[in-house]
Amino acid sequence: MKENQILRLGEAVLAIFILIIASAIALVNIIRGNVPHPRMFLIVAVGFIFYAVAKASVFKRGTLFSIGTKGMSQAMANLYRVGSWLMFVGCLFTFVK
């Protein structure tokens, strides 16, 4: 019985729709100067630390400019991805009621 299961495409569209709505609400709150949950900015800070550590591993190898996870080990690439998501989600939690 799979007729009640959502397809992968449907999941992706739903996730993108929710992210667009949440991002729009956050953007409106940022423009108004309204910060409903300032403590949630700590999530952004933790995400940035993860992101910076992962990028530092690339800089340490001698590459001054790179986009994405190119040149990172698997562990550093995962840390980079987690850091990026934490920064994004932290911004949403900080500015969305």
N, C-alpha and C positions, 0 to 999 in steps of 0.2 A: 504494500500500500504506500505508494510514493506520491499520490496525487496531492497530498497536503504539504509536501516539502517544498521549500523555496529553492529555486535554482541558484547556482553560483552567481550568475549575472544579476539576479534579483537581489541577492545579498550585497553585491558590490554597489548596485544602484541605491539601495536603502542606506548603506553606510555612507556613501558620498552625499546623499541628500541630508542625512543627519549632520554630517560634518559641515555642510554648507550652511544649514540653519544655525548651528551652534556658532560657527565663525561669524555669521552676520550679526547675531546677538552680541557676541563679544566685541566686534568692531563698533557697533552702536554705543556700547557701554564705554569703550575706550574714547570715542569721540566726545561723549558727554562728560568724561572724567569721573565716571562712576565705577568704583572698584568694590564689588560686593564681597569678595573673599580674598583679601590681601595676603593672608597666610598661605594660600595655595601657590603663591609665587615661589615658595620653597621647592615645589616640584620642578619648576623651571630651572632653578639654581642647580638642583641635583642632575637634571638632564644636561645642563650645560657642562657640568663637571665631567660627566660620562663622555659627552661629545668632544670636549677639549682633550681628554686623555687619549681618546681614539685618534684624533687628529695629530696629537703630539707624536704618536708612534710613526706616523707618515713623515712628519718633519724630521724626526730623528734619523730616518733612512736617507735624508737628503732631498726629498721632494718638497719644494716650497709651496707649490700650488697643485691642488688636486680636487676633483669633484667626486663626491660619493665615496664608496668604499674601496676604490681602486688602490692597490698597494698596501692594503691592510691584511693582517692575518684574520682568520675566521673569528677568533675571539674579539679582536678589536673591531671588526666589521659589525658584529652583534652588539657590542657596546655602543658603537656609533648609531646604530638603528634605534636602540633603546633610548639613548640620549635625545635623539631627534624627536621621537614620539613623546617622551616625557616633557620636552619643551613645548610641543604643540598642545598636548593635553593640559599641561599646567597653565598655559595661557587661557585655554577655554575655561578651566575651573576657576581661574582668577577673575575672569570678567563676565561669566554667565551666571545668572541667578538660578 
